[in-house]
């Protein structure tokens, strides 16, 4: 018997360090991340220039791209040159992980099913 496709084998590099995250806005649409997408996020990958992170800054949960400039960590929204935020020593920042995959549900019935499962 032929084995079915296991998406965990293909999309998840480190199972214990991986979580899924549902996007609730279109802030990072220029990066291909849209409302209702599901992100696969890996906590074991270190933030680096150009990576997309799920992070909290002063308690606000954000999805942003990392920019490293002159040894300074900045977070930015793709497509918005004015959006970068330099992180200073007074801010509380926690990087939850690096976005490794974007799942875009296009079938309305699947989206309804997924939304019902979230409640």
Phi, psi and omega in degrees: 000135180282135180280141177288171179282129176255106182299332177300320180293328185268332189246347184243118182274327185221091186306312182297336184259009188249140173222165178254147184221124179271130182276136183246011177205179181252022183305322183256031181301326180295340177266004181087013180253119186235163177307138180077355172296155172249126179261140169263124187237130182248118181284345185274350179270132181282142176299137179212164181307127177092345180286153174259131184240155164257123186213163169244137173235118182050041176087352180268125180279127186223154167245122184214163174265139179278133171236130174248116181228121180052046180064015177255136176274127176229150176241141185219159173264127178301139177083002181230093185299338182268002190270351187297145179234119175280132181272127179249172185291348181269349182268145175268109179239135174230119175271118180282328180166178181258134177287123180252340184203146177242124177255121182249109180277120183254342179277118182306322180296322178293320178297317177298317179300314180295320179295320179295323180292335181284342185274000000 
